[in-house]
Amino acid sequence: MPRQVPARPAARRAAGRRTPDADAGNLALKRLVPRALVVAFLAGGTTAFVAQDKAVRLDVDGAPRTLHTFADDVTELLADEGVTVGAHDRVSPAPGTGIGHGDEVVVRYGRPVTLTLDGVRHQVWTTADTVAGALREFGVRAEGAHLSAARSTRIARTGLALTVRTERTVTFMADGQERTLRTNAATVREALAQAGITLEGQDTTSVAPGSFPRDGQTVSVLRITDTHEVREETVPYAVERSEDPALFRGVERVERAGRNGVRRVTYAVRTVNGVRLTPRRTAEELVHRPVSRVVRTGTRQRPASPGGADGLNWSALAACESGGRPTAVDPSGTYGGLYQFDAQTWHSLGGSGRPQNAPAAEQTHRAKKLYVQRGASPWPLCGRRLTG
């Protein structure tokens, strides 16, 4: 007798599915199968028919069941059972793998997880259905960690938002002491409290108190004291100059003496861990205004010879310097004569001996020579009398 030809894949899939339209024919099929088997056995085709029917265990997301199928591989089986898988789902064995009698096919659906791990946000996928399983899958060390959801919490297919703060080692340097602790705190401020350290007033830390404490991080506590200081400071006076054609060049006459002002300045002073920082100016007030110095500067051409200085008031200068006495000597014995020459200046002008021993006329002549060379500067206090 001829061998029975195996059914084609499409026919096998149709045979493996149950539809409402086929319900009426199932009874007839059951009646016909035994007869077909007998006929097939007698015809020698029993082996080819039975080999197409397999008992397979299908576990879809933790819901296992055993079924009979004519599918040749995993992809065909899932299509027959209406199981759709996506890029983030896991199928074992892989789609396309051939299957045989007694095999097991496992499908685990992917679940989106918004994972904030130690302050850093990640968007990840997992096929685990609990928080504990997801943590194992992500390789996250959960011992001592803070979890926003219990480890036994189920993860729906719609996903889950999970915050994890692992246990870290943080060292604080405060008040001359070092304190190290293990913590899963969310902020440096929270870890400070766990270490028994209190911030008061302007106190702060070397990193922002609201920042995330990193493993192995050392944080210094800054004890800050703010005070104020008030100082009175000098405001220098200005000099106002004007030209005077009645005065020889190089001659200056002070019309009004200058006077410094006073300014009251407030400074903010900060001390950090006992170290005083540079004061910062915060306010100022002018207590006394400065008074400008008024000076007249000569522009008149200086005489080229002592004779050109004859028009100056030499007697007034002598009266101011020596009281008009040709033999006058200052208490130190350094300066002498009508115009109080020192010995070096007297000799540079051609004089000999001591100026107080020379006739008054010679003293005046040599004073005129000095004026031609240097103006009234040799007589800083009385020089103004020459033109006054």
Protein Blocks (a to p, Z undefined) as FASTA:
>chain_A
ZZdddddfklmmmmmpccfklmmmmmmmmmmmmmmmmmmmmnopmmmmmmmpccddddee
hiacddddfbfbfklmmmmnopacdfkbccdddehiacdehiacdddddddddddeehia
cddddfbfbfklmmmmnopafehpacfbdfklccdfkbpcddddddddddddeehiacdd
ddfbfbfklmmmmnopacehjbccfbdfkbccdehiacdddddddddddddddddddddd
dddfkbcehiacdfbdcdddddddddddddeehiacddddfbdcdfbdcddddddddfbd
cdfbfklmmmpcfklmmmmmnoopakbccfkomagcjkopafklmmmnopahjfklpcfk
lmmmmmmmmmmmnommlmmmlmmmmmZZ
